[in-house]
Every structure is written in structure tokens, then in C-alpha cells.
């Protein structure tokens, strides 16, 4: 084989190997995050997510009135199971989800929203059937009326601060219970109203998203430190090509120097 042809073949092989690695890396990074809120009562329960042929235990066992940790799972069509109930959901790559196990009915699977700089965002989930259809007050303002069981509100944007959140009877009726909530700027929250079958009514509050710094701290990793995949992949490709060319050149020189 002529030297030039050999060089071209070696370069083509190097590029092919790199493309395979890039494809595998992209497939491996396709993931979503999920967590469980246990509003069902009784013993602790766990969330299992089956997606892409992989079954993942998401966050471990979660006691009543608690929220589990966000756990990475493969994105795509998924089956979610917790407390004897199941739900199907297409999980979007890079998105986060809150799964609420309720006393009655199927699992409630909610996509988490994004935070807004300088503001606080929250949504409400009604998971306490014995409360009927209450109103919800944040401070002195009614933010939801006649909330139906097993439903979630859209995200509400409010000024950051600490508020009294009250669950009341409809139409300005008596307060059923209250709780203090601290809403930080640049954060989005899910607040789940729980309490049924003898379980104490209270709120489960979980952070959905926070505003992160606009740039990552310098780590000496160049483009990789800032989340960009292209720069280091191009550098790797350049190194492979340079190594191939260098090796081929050295081989030709060695052959020419032979007696």
C-alpha cells in the first residue's frame, strides 16, 4: 500500500473511532431527573423508573410527608412505579419531574419548571382528599380557589420572602391549617398539601430548580469546564490525526534511512 493511501486509511479509522465514541457519549448523557413525594401515608415507599430497558431505583425509600432526592434516569418512554401504583410518561432529556404518590388514584407525574432570576416561583399540588376543595392563601393574598384533589396548579411568580401559607375553607372560610414557607429568589418550588386517613395535614416543599452562575469556575479543563463538548472532541480529533500523520512520517523516514 502506498504511503499516502496508508495515511488516509489511518486517518479515516481514527475519525471513525472518534465518531463512535461521540455517539456513545451522547446516548449515555441522555437522561432526566425524577423524585418521589410520599403523600400516600403508611409505611415508606420507593420509586422505580423503567426506561430504555433499564430499571432505576430513584431516591430510595421515602417516608410519608417527605420528598426524595432527584435521581438521574434514562430519558424517553418510561414506566414509573411506587406504592403499588404505576404511571407512564415520556421523560424529556434534561428535564426534571416530581412524582406524587397520593392516597387515592394513580401517581401524579409533574414536569418541574424553571426558576426566574430575582423571583420565586411555586406550584401547589392537592394531595389531601379529606380537605375537599379548599382555597389557598399566601400571606394576605388568595392565590387559588376551590382547588380540586389530585390536581396541580401552574407556577405562580411571587416576590421572595417568608410567608404564611394557609389552607382554608372555600370562599374565605376558616383556616384548616397553616404553615410557614420560605421562598428564595431565583428558585422554583413544588408545595404538596398532604393529610388523609389519620395522617397529620402539612406541606411538603421541594425545590424544582435554582438559578446557577452564568459561567462555571475555572478548573483548567478548557471547554469541558463550561459544559461544551465540541472543543475537547475537536482537540482529541486533532491529536489523533496529528499522531497518525507523525507516525506515518516517521515510518517513511525510517524506511528511507535504511541501507
Backbone as numpy.savetxt, mean C-alpha at the origin, in Angstrom:
# Nx Ny Nz CAx CAy CAz Cx Cy Cz
35.12 -17.79 -36.62 34.28 -16.59 -36.62 35.15 -15.35 -36.62
34.84 -14.38 -37.49 35.62 -13.15 -37.57 35.51 -12.37 -36.26
36.60 -11.62 -35.89 36.58 -10.87 -34.63 35.39 -9.92 -34.51
35.08 -9.19 -35.56 33.97 -8.23 -35.49 32.64 -8.95 -35.25
32.46 -10.07 -35.93 31.23 -10.82 -35.74 31.14 -11.34 -34.32
32.29 -11.81 -33.81 32.32 -12.32 -32.44 31.94 -11.22 -31.44
32.47 -10.02 -31.66 32.17 -8.89 -30.78 30.68 -8.58 -30.79
30.09 -8.57 -31.98 28.66 -8.28 -32.09 27.83 -9.34 -31.38
28.23 -10.59 -31.50 27.50 -11.67 -30.84 27.59 -11.52 -29.33
28.79 -11.20 -28.83 28.96 -11.03 -27.39 28.14 -9.87 -26.86
28.12 -8.75 -27.61 27.31 -7.60 -27.19 25.83 -7.95 -27.17
25.38 -8.66 -28.21 23.97 -9.06 -28.27 23.61 -9.95 -27.09
24.51 -10.87 -26.71 24.25 -11.74 -25.57 24.17 -10.94 -24.27
25.08 -9.96 -24.12 25.08 -9.13 -22.92 23.79 -8.34 -22.79
23.33 -7.77 -23.92 22.09 -7.01 -23.91 20.91 -7.91 -23.59
20.90 -9.11 -24.16 19.79 -10.04 -23.91 19.71 -10.42 -22.44
20.88 -10.69 -21.84 20.89 -11.04 -20.42 20.36 -9.88 -19.58
20.79 -8.65 -19.93 20.34 -7.49 -19.18 18.84 -7.29 -19.31
18.29 -7.50 -20.50 16.86 -7.33 -20.70 16.07 -8.34 -19.88
16.57 -9.57 -19.78 15.90 -10.58 -18.97 15.89 -10.15 -17.51
17.04 -9.63 -17.03 17.12 -9.18 -15.64 16.18 -8.01 -15.39
16.07 -7.09 -16.34 15.18 -5.94 -16.19 13.73 -6.39 -16.11
13.35 -7.34 -16.97 11.98 -7.84 -16.98 11.65 -8.54 -15.67
12.59 -9.35 -15.16 12.37 -10.05 -13.91 12.25 -9.08 -12.75
13.10 -8.03 -12.77 13.05 -7.04 -11.69 11.73 -6.29 -11.70
11.24 -5.94 -12.90 9.97 -5.22 -13.01 8.81 -6.08 -12.50
8.84 -7.37 -12.84 7.77 -8.27 -12.38 7.80 -8.42 -10.87
9.02 -8.51 -10.30 9.14 -8.68 -8.86 8.68 -7.46 -8.09
8.83 -6.27 -8.70 8.49 -5.03 -7.99 7.00 -4.68 -8.10
6.23 -5.43 -8.91 4.81 -5.15 -9.06 4.08 -5.63 -7.81
3.79 -4.71 -6.91 3.17 -5.11 -5.65 2.23 -4.03 -5.14
1.35 -4.43 -4.24 0.43 -3.54 -3.55 0.64 -3.74 -2.05
0.01 -2.88 -1.25 0.07 -3.02 0.20 -1.34 -3.17 0.75
-1.51 -4.09 1.68 -2.82 -4.32 2.30 -2.66 -4.41 3.82
-3.74 -4.11 4.54 -3.76 -4.28 5.99 -5.18 -4.62 6.40
-5.30 -5.20 7.58 -6.59 -5.62 8.11 -6.98 -4.77 9.30
-8.26 -4.35 9.35 -8.85 -3.76 10.54 -9.89 -4.75 11.06
-9.73 -5.19 12.31 -10.64 -6.16 12.89 -11.75 -5.43 13.64
-12.91 -5.28 12.98 -14.09 -4.70 13.62 -15.14 -5.76 13.89
-14.77 -7.03 13.74 -15.72 -8.13 13.87 -15.97 -8.52 15.31
-14.95 -8.41 16.16 -15.08 -8.86 17.55 -14.62 -10.29 17.70
-14.66 -10.78 18.93 -14.22 -12.14 19.19 -12.71 -12.23 19.23
-12.19 -13.39 18.83 -10.75 -13.63 18.89 -10.04 -12.91 17.74
-8.72 -12.85 17.85 -7.92 -12.22 16.80 -8.04 -13.00 15.49
-7.98 -12.29 14.39 -8.08 -12.91 13.07 -6.92 -12.43 12.20
-6.67 -13.17 11.13 -5.57 -12.86 10.21 -6.10 -12.67 8.81
-5.35 -11.94 8.02 -5.70 -11.69 6.63 -4.73 -12.44 5.73
-5.28 -13.23 4.82 -4.49 -13.91 3.79 -4.86 -13.35 2.43
-3.86 -13.11 1.62 -4.07 -12.57 0.27 -3.44 -13.52 -0.73
-4.24 -14.03 -1.65 -3.75 -14.90 -2.71 -3.80 -14.15 -4.03
-2.62 -13.88 -4.60 -2.53 -13.14 -5.85 -1.30 -13.61 -6.60
-1.42 -13.70 -7.92 -0.29 -14.13 -8.74 0.22 -15.50 -8.37
-0.68 -16.36 -7.87 -0.27 -17.70 -7.48 0.45 -17.78 -6.15
0.52 -16.66 -5.44 1.22 -16.61 -4.15 0.25 -16.26 -3.04
0.30 -17.04 -1.94 -0.52 -16.75 -0.76 0.34 -16.06 0.27
-0.10 -14.88 0.71 0.68 -14.07 1.66 -0.15 -13.82 2.91
0.46 -14.07 4.08 -0.16 -13.71 5.35 0.16 -12.24 5.60
-0.89 -11.40 5.62 -0.69 -9.95 5.66 -0.84 -9.42 7.08
0.29 -9.16 7.75 0.26 -8.44 9.01 0.07 -9.26 10.27
-0.09 -10.57 10.17 -0.25 -11.38 11.37 -1.64 -11.27 11.97
-1.82 -11.88 13.15 -3.12 -11.88 13.82 -3.43 -10.49 14.36
-4.68 -10.03 14.15 -5.11 -8.70 14.57 -6.27 -8.83 15.55
-6.10 -8.27 16.74 -7.14 -8.33 17.76 -8.29 -7.38 17.42
-9.42 -7.60 18.08 -10.57 -6.72 17.86 -10.20 -5.26 18.18
-10.68 -4.37 17.29 -10.45 -2.95 17.50 -9.04 -2.49 17.17
-8.31 -3.31 16.41 -6.95 -2.95 16.05 -6.78 -2.98 14.53
-5.73 -2.31 14.06 -5.37 -2.32 12.64 -4.02 -2.99 12.49
-3.91 -3.91 11.54 -2.65 -4.58 11.28 -1.71 -3.69 10.48
-0.49 -4.15 10.31 0.52 -3.40 9.55 0.29 -3.58 8.06
0.64 -2.55 7.30 0.60 -2.67 5.85 1.64 -3.68 5.39
1.22 -4.60 4.53 2.08 -5.67 4.07 2.09 -5.70 2.55
3.25 -5.87 1.95 3.36 -5.93 0.49 2.90 -7.30 -0.01
2.06 -7.29 -1.05 1.58 -8.51 -1.68 1.63 -8.29 -3.19
1.63 -9.37 -3.98 1.62 -9.19 -5.43 0.36 -8.45 -5.89
0.52 -7.59 -6.87 -0.64 -6.88 -7.41 -1.36 -7.76 -8.42
-2.55 -7.29 -8.85 -3.36 -8.06 -9.80 -4.58 -8.64 -9.13
-5.27 -9.54 -9.83 -6.48 -10.16 -9.30 -6.14 -10.92 -8.03
-6.88 -10.66 -6.96 -6.54 -11.24 -5.65 -7.80 -11.74 -4.94
-7.58 -12.77 -4.12 -8.61 -13.26 -3.21 -8.14 -12.95 -1.80
-8.98 -12.25 -1.03 -8.64 -11.85 0.33 -9.53 -12.62 1.31
-8.92 -13.18 2.35 -9.66 -14.01 3.31 -9.31 -13.60 4.73
-10.34 -13.44 5.57 -10.13 -13.10 6.98 -11.39 -13.45 7.77
-11.22 -14.11 8.90 -12.35 -14.41 9.77 -13.45 -15.22 9.12
-13.08 -16.10 8.21 -14.08 -16.93 7.54 -14.80 -16.26 6.40
-14.46 -15.02 6.08 -15.07 -14.30 4.97 -14.03 -14.09 3.87
-14.50 -13.98 2.64 -13.60 -13.75 1.52 -14.14 -12.61 0.65
-13.22 -12.03 -0.10 -13.58 -10.98 -1.07 -12.58 -11.04 -2.21
-13.02 -10.61 -3.36 -12.14 -10.56 -4.53 -11.91 -9.10 -4.91
-10.68 -8.79 -5.28 -10.34 -7.41 -5.62 -9.13 -7.41 -6.54
-9.17 -6.53 -7.54 -8.00 -6.33 -8.39 -7.12 -5.28 -7.72
-5.95 -5.68 -7.29 -5.04 -4.80 -6.57 -4.13 -4.08 -7.55
-4.17 -2.76 -7.52 -3.38 -1.95 -8.44 -1.94 -1.85 -7.97
-1.01 -1.97 -8.89 0.40 -1.88 -8.56 0.71 -0.54 -7.89
1.35 -0.58 -6.73 1.73 0.63 -6.02 0.67 1.21 -5.11
-0.54 0.65 -5.13 -1.63 1.19 -4.30 -1.68 0.49 -2.95
-2.36 1.14 -1.98 -2.56 0.56 -0.67 -4.05 0.31 -0.42
-4.37 -0.70 0.40 -5.75 -1.07 0.65 -5.97 -1.37 2.14
-7.15 -1.00 2.63 -7.57 -1.35 3.98 -8.73 -2.33 3.88
-8.58 -3.47 4.53 -9.60 -4.52 4.53 -10.25 -4.53 5.91
-11.56 -4.27 5.97 -12.28 -4.20 7.24 -13.13 -5.45 7.40
-12.83 -6.21 8.46 -13.65 -7.37 8.81 -14.76 -6.89 9.74
-16.00 -7.04 9.32 -17.14 -6.49 10.05 -17.94 -7.60 10.71
-18.83 -7.28 11.68 -19.61 -8.31 12.37 -20.55 -9.08 11.45
-21.10 -8.41 10.47 -22.03 -9.05 9.55 -21.64 -8.67 8.13
-21.81 -9.61 7.21 -21.53 -9.30 5.82 -20.10 -9.63 5.40
-19.80 -9.33 4.14 -18.51 -9.65 3.56 -17.45 -8.65 4.00
-16.22 -8.98 3.69 -15.12 -8.05 3.96 -15.31 -6.78 3.13
-14.94 -5.66 3.73 -15.00 -4.38 3.03 -13.58 -4.03 2.61
-13.32 -3.97 1.30 -11.98 -3.71 0.78 -11.95 -2.31 0.19
-11.14 -1.44 0.78 -11.11 -0.03 0.40 -9.72 0.37 -0.06
-9.68 1.07 -1.18 -8.38 1.58 -1.66 -8.02 2.83 -0.87
-6.80 2.90 -0.38 -6.35 4.04 0.40 -6.08 5.25 -0.48
-6.42 6.43 0.05 -6.20 7.67 -0.67 -4.84 8.27 -0.37
-4.50 9.32 -1.12 -3.23 10.00 -0.97 -3.36 11.20 -0.04
-2.27 11.54 0.61 -2.23 12.69 1.49 -2.10 13.98 0.68
-2.47 15.10 1.30 -2.35 16.42 0.69 -1.43 17.28 1.56
-0.50 17.96 0.94 0.45 18.78 1.68 -0.27 19.86 2.47
0.07 19.99 3.75 -0.49 21.04 4.59 -1.90 20.79 5.09
-2.52 19.69 4.66 -3.89 19.39 5.06 -3.97 17.98 5.65
-5.07 17.72 6.33 -5.35 16.37 6.82 -6.58 15.84 6.08
-6.53 14.56 5.75 -7.65 13.91 5.07 -8.09 12.69 5.88
-9.40 12.49 5.97 -9.89 11.30 6.65 -11.17 10.81 6.00
-11.37 9.51 6.10 -12.63 8.90 5.68 -13.15 8.08 6.83
-14.46 7.87 6.85 -15.13 7.15 7.92 -15.71 5.85 7.41
-15.56 4.79 8.20 -16.13 3.49 7.86 -17.06 3.07 8.99
-18.33 2.80 8.66 -19.33 2.40 9.65 -19.32 0.88 9.75
-18.76 0.36 10.88 -18.67 -1.09 11.06 -19.30 -1.52 12.39
-20.29 -0.75 12.85 -20.99 -1.06 14.11 -22.49 -1.10 13.85
-23.04 -2.24 13.43 -24.44 -2.31 13.00 -25.44 -1.90 14.07
-25.13 -2.11 15.35 -26.09 -1.78 16.41 -26.25 -0.28 16.62
-25.42 0.52 15.98 -25.55 1.97 16.10 -26.56 2.55 15.11
-27.09 1.71 14.24 -28.08 2.19 13.28 -27.44 3.07 12.22
-28.05 4.24 11.96 -27.55 5.18 10.95 -27.23 6.52 11.63
-26.13 6.62 12.32 -25.82 7.82 13.10 -25.29 8.96 12.26
-25.20 10.12 12.90 -24.48 11.26 12.34 -23.08 11.27 12.94
-22.18 11.99 12.28 -20.81 12.09 12.76 -20.42 13.55 12.83
-19.88 13.96 13.97 -19.43 15.33 14.15 -17.92 15.36 14.40
-17.26 16.29 13.76 -15.84 16.54 13.99 -15.73 17.94 14.58
-15.39 18.01 15.86 -15.45 19.29 16.55 -16.90 19.73 16.64
-17.18 20.93 16.18 -18.55 21.45 16.22 -19.28 21.30 14.88
-18.65 20.61 13.93 -19.22 20.50 12.59 -19.68 19.08 12.31
-20.90 18.95 11.78 -21.41 17.65 11.33 -20.80 17.33 9.98
-20.05 16.25 9.90 -19.37 15.91 8.64 -20.04 14.76 7.89
-20.99 14.06 8.55 -21.72 12.99 7.86 -23.05 12.78 8.57
-24.09 12.50 7.81 -25.42 12.30 8.37 -26.01 10.99 7.88
-26.71 10.30 8.79 -27.39 9.07 8.43 -26.48 8.06 7.76
-25.32 7.82 8.36 -24.34 6.92 7.75 -24.83 5.48 7.82
-24.84 4.82 6.69 -25.32 3.44 6.63 -24.22 2.47 7.05
-24.67 1.38 7.68 -23.72 0.33 8.08 -23.04 -0.28 6.85
-21.77 -0.66 7.03 -21.00 -1.34 5.98 -20.71 -0.42 4.80
-20.61 0.87 5.07 -20.26 1.82 4.02 -19.08 2.68 4.48
-18.42 3.28 3.50 -17.31 4.19 3.79 -17.58 5.51 3.09
-17.23 6.58 3.77 -17.38 7.90 3.17 -16.23 8.17 2.22
-16.36 9.21 1.42 -15.21 9.69 0.68 -14.26 10.39 1.64
-13.10 10.75 1.15 -12.14 11.46 2.00 -12.58 12.90 2.20
-12.49 13.37 3.45 -12.79 14.74 3.81 -11.48 15.45 4.10
-11.33 16.68 3.62 -10.13 17.46 3.86 -10.41 18.49 4.95
-9.60 18.47 6.01 -9.81 19.39 7.14 -8.48 19.99 7.54
-8.55 21.05 8.33 -7.33 21.65 8.86 -6.70 20.70 9.88
-5.40 20.59 9.91 -4.75 19.72 10.88 -5.07 20.16 12.31
-5.09 19.21 13.23 -5.34 19.54 14.63 -5.91 18.35 15.37
-6.20 18.57 16.65 -6.83 17.55 17.48 -8.30 17.91 17.67
-9.15 16.94 17.39 -10.60 17.18 17.41 -11.30 16.16 18.29
-12.50 16.52 18.70 -13.42 15.56 19.30 -14.30 15.03 18.19
-14.26 13.73 17.98 -15.11 13.09 16.98 -16.24 12.40 17.72
-17.47 12.78 17.40 -18.64 12.28 18.12 -19.57 11.53 17.17
-20.00 10.37 17.60 -21.03 9.60 16.91 -22.35 9.88 17.63
-23.32 10.45 16.91 -24.56 10.89 17.55 -25.77 10.25 16.89
-26.88 10.32 17.58 -28.13 9.91 16.97 -28.47 10.88 15.83
-29.27 10.44 14.86 -29.56 11.29 13.70 -30.22 12.62 14.08
-30.03 13.59 13.19 -30.69 14.90 13.30 -30.38 15.63 14.60
-29.11 15.65 14.94 -28.69 16.40 16.12 -29.06 15.75 17.43
-29.23 14.45 17.43 -29.61 13.73 18.65 -28.45 13.59 19.63
-28.70 12.84 20.67 -27.72 12.67 21.74 -26.49 11.93 21.23
-25.38 12.22 21.89 -24.11 11.58 21.53 -24.11 10.12 22.00
-23.70 9.23 21.10 -23.59 7.82 21.44 -22.24 7.52 22.06
-21.19 8.07 21.50 -19.88 8.05 22.13 -18.96 9.02 21.40
-17.90 9.42 22.07 -16.95 10.39 21.51 -15.53 9.87 21.68
-14.65 10.40 20.88 -13.24 10.05 20.99 -12.42 11.20 20.44
-11.22 11.35 20.94 -10.31 12.40 20.46 -9.47 11.85 19.33
-9.35 12.62 18.25 -8.52 12.22 17.11 -7.52 13.32 16.81
-6.29 12.93 16.51 -5.24 13.88 16.15 -4.94 13.71 14.67
-5.19 14.77 13.90 -5.04 14.72 12.45 -3.85 15.58 12.04
-2.77 14.92 11.63 -1.54 15.63 11.29 -1.58 16.15 9.86
-0.88 17.24 9.63 -0.78 17.80 8.29 -0.03 16.83 7.38
-0.44 16.80 6.12 0.23 15.94 5.15 -0.02 14.46 5.37
-1.18 14.13 5.95 -1.50 12.72 6.21 -2.95 12.42 5.82
-3.19 11.17 5.45 -4.54 10.69 5.16 -4.83 9.53 6.10
-6.07 9.48 6.62 -6.43 8.50 7.65 -7.73 7.78 7.29
-7.83 6.54 7.78 -9.10 5.82 7.80 -9.53 5.68 9.25
-10.77 6.07 9.55 -11.32 5.95 10.91 -12.51 4.99 10.85
-12.38 3.86 11.55 -13.42 2.83 11.53 -14.19 2.88 12.83
-15.52 3.02 12.73 -16.40 3.02 13.90 -16.76 1.57 14.20
-16.35 1.08 15.37 -16.59 -0.32 15.73 -17.47 -0.40 16.97
-17.97 -1.61 17.25 -18.77 -1.83 18.46 -20.04 -2.60 18.14
-20.09 -3.86 18.56 -21.27 -4.68 18.30 -21.20 -5.95 19.14
-22.36 -6.54 19.43 -22.45 -7.83 20.13 -21.65 -7.82 21.43
-21.82 -6.75 22.20 -21.16 -6.68 23.48 -19.77 -6.07 23.46
-19.23 -5.79 22.29 -17.92 -5.16 22.18 -18.06 -3.65 22.37
-17.15 -3.06 23.11 -17.20 -1.64 23.40 -17.05 -0.81 22.12
-17.90 0.24 22.01 -17.79 1.12 20.85 -16.53 1.98 20.97
-15.78 2.03 19.90 -14.66 2.95 19.84 -14.22 3.11 18.39
-13.21 3.94 18.19 -12.72 4.22 16.86 -11.37 3.54 16.64
-11.20 2.98 15.45 -9.90 2.45 15.03 -9.36 3.41 13.98
-8.20 3.98 14.26 -7.64 4.98 13.36 -6.35 4.45 12.75
-6.25 4.49 11.43 -5.07 3.99 10.73 -4.62 5.03 9.70
-3.31 5.17 9.57 -2.74 6.12 8.61 -2.65 5.46 7.24
-3.24 6.12 6.23 -3.24 5.59 4.87 -2.05 6.06 4.05
-1.65 7.31 4.28 -0.57 7.87 3.46 -0.03 9.11 4.16
1.25 9.40 3.94 1.85 10.64 4.43 2.71 11.23 3.32
2.84 12.53 3.36 3.70 13.21 2.39 5.16 12.95 2.75
5.92 12.45 1.79 7.34 12.18 2.01 8.18 13.31 1.44
9.46 13.41 1.86 10.34 14.46 1.30 10.41 14.36 -0.21
10.59 15.52 -0.85 10.60 15.56 -2.31 11.79 14.84 -2.91
12.88 14.67 -2.14 14.03 13.95 -2.65 14.60 13.08 -1.54
15.16 11.96 -1.94 15.73 11.05 -0.96 17.09 11.56 -0.50
17.51 11.22 0.72 18.82 11.64 1.19 19.92 11.03 0.36
21.05 11.73 0.26 22.17 11.25 -0.54 22.77 10.01 0.11
22.89 8.94 -0.65 23.44 7.70 -0.11 24.63 7.22 -0.91
25.00 7.96 -1.95 26.12 7.51 -2.76 25.74 6.50 -3.81
24.41 6.26 -3.99 23.95 5.28 -4.96 23.47 5.92 -6.25
23.69 7.21 -6.41 23.32 7.85 -7.67 21.84 7.79 -7.93
21.46 7.44 -9.19 20.06 7.40 -9.58 19.25 6.43 -8.77
19.86 5.34 -8.28 19.12 4.36 -7.51 18.60 4.93 -6.21
19.36 5.86 -5.62 18.95 6.45 -4.35 17.71 7.29 -4.49
17.40 7.76 -5.69 16.23 8.60 -5.95 15.10 7.83 -6.58
15.20 6.51 -6.60 14.09 5.69 -7.09 14.06 5.53 -8.59
15.06 6.02 -9.33 15.05 5.87 -10.77 15.78 4.62 -11.19
15.15 3.78 -11.99 15.78 2.54 -12.38 16.69 2.69 -13.58
16.38 3.64 -14.49 17.10 3.71 -15.75 18.58 4.00 -15.61
19.02 4.97 -14.77 20.45 5.31 -14.74 21.35 4.13 -14.40
21.03 3.36 -13.37 21.93 2.27 -13.00 21.86 1.13 -14.00
20.68 0.94 -14.64 20.59 -0.10 -15.65 21.43 0.25 -16.88
21.38 1.55 -17.25 22.20 1.98 -18.38 23.68 1.86 -18.04
24.03 2.18 -16.80 25.43 2.05 -16.39 25.88 0.60 -16.45
24.98 -0.31 -16.01 25.31 -1.73 -16.06 25.48 -2.19 -17.50
24.58 -1.74 -18.38 24.70 -2.09 -19.79 26.01 -1.59 -20.37
26.35 -0.34 -20.03 27.61 0.22 -20.54 28.80 -0.58 -20.05
28.75 -1.01 -18.79 29.84 -1.79 -18.24 29.97 -3.14 -18.94
28.81 -3.76 -19.22 28.85 -5.05 -19.91 29.43 -4.92 -21.31
28.97 -3.88 -22.01 29.46 -3.67 -23.38 30.94 -3.35 -23.35
31.35 -2.46 -22.42 32.77 -2.09 -22.34 33.62 -3.30 -22.01
33.13 -4.13 -21.09 33.89 -5.32 -20.74 34.01 -6.27 -21.91
32.92 -6.40 -22.66 32.95 -7.29 -23.82 33.93 -6.79 -24.87
33.85 -5.48 -25.16 34.75 -4.90 -26.15 36.21 -5.00 -25.69
36.42 -4.72 -24.40 37.78 -4.79 -23.88 38.35 -6.19 -23.97
37.50 -7.18 -23.62 37.96 -8.55 -23.69 38.26 -8.97 -25.11
37.39 -8.54 -26.04 37.62 -8.91 -27.44 38.88 -8.25 -27.97
39.11 -6.98 -27.61 40.30 -6.26 -28.07 41.56 -6.92 -27.54
41.54 -7.27 -26.25 42.69 -7.91 -25.64 42.98 -9.25 -26.31
41.90 -9.97 -26.68 42.07 -11.25 -27.35 42.75 -11.07 -28.69
42.37 -10.04 -29.46 42.98 -9.79 -30.76 44.45 -9.42 -30.62
44.74 -8.59 -29.61 46.14 -8.19 -29.39 47.00 -9.39 -29.03
46.44 -10.28 -28.22 47.19 -11.46 -27.81 47.52 -12.32 -29.01
46.53 -12.44 -29.90 46.74 -13.28 -31.09 47.79 -12.68 -32.02
47.75 -11.33 -32.16 48.71 -10.66 -33.03 50.13 -10.73 -32.49
50.25 -10.77 -31.15 51.58 -10.78 -30.55 52.22 -12.16 -30.54
51.44 -13.17 -30.90 52.00 -14.53 -30.91 53.00 -14.67 -32.07
54.08 -15.40 -31.85 55.08 -15.61 -32.93 54.50 -16.45 -34.05
